[in-house]
Amino acid sequence: MGATHRMRAAAIAALVIASLAAVGCGPIGYVSNVRSASTAVDEARAVNAAKYAPYEWTRAIEYLHAARAEAATADFEAANRFGRLATEAATKAKTDALRRAADPRLMDEITAPPGAGSVPGRGQDGLAPVVEEGDGDDEPPPGLAPP
């Protein structure tokens, strides 16, 4: 009976340790993910990703913020997911920033072509014509049929 009792006690102890380890993985994984994400964001900042890769940069810092916010509510699963997404976005921001800084012509990927204004032209460059309101004319512009 002594050996059976020890085996049962060892099994219970192993189960308790495994349960405690599983509960602790959320915060431990979060710390690791956020540390990686924070490092990746710092590396992207160092290569001026805000200028050369604004979309990915914004995505990275917003995901990092979301990871920290989720961890504050003890939702470590979501925090870990946002941490991984922040790392991924920051790494891409760094890569894109380095590429665009090396070849300024690539900035056209993120900026409007020269001469493009905030108001599209009248049917130019494949854009729909601008419909100006308030001119007192109730007729639709040429080429547009009334509903």
Secondary structure, DSSP 8 states (H G I E B T S, - for coil): -HHHHHHHHHHHHHHHHHHHHHHHHHHHHHHHHHHHHHHHHHHHHHTTHHHH-HHHHHHHHHHHHHHHHHHHTT-HHHHHHHHHHHHHHHHHHHHHHHHHHH-GGGGGGTS--TT--SS--SS-TT--------SS--S--TT----
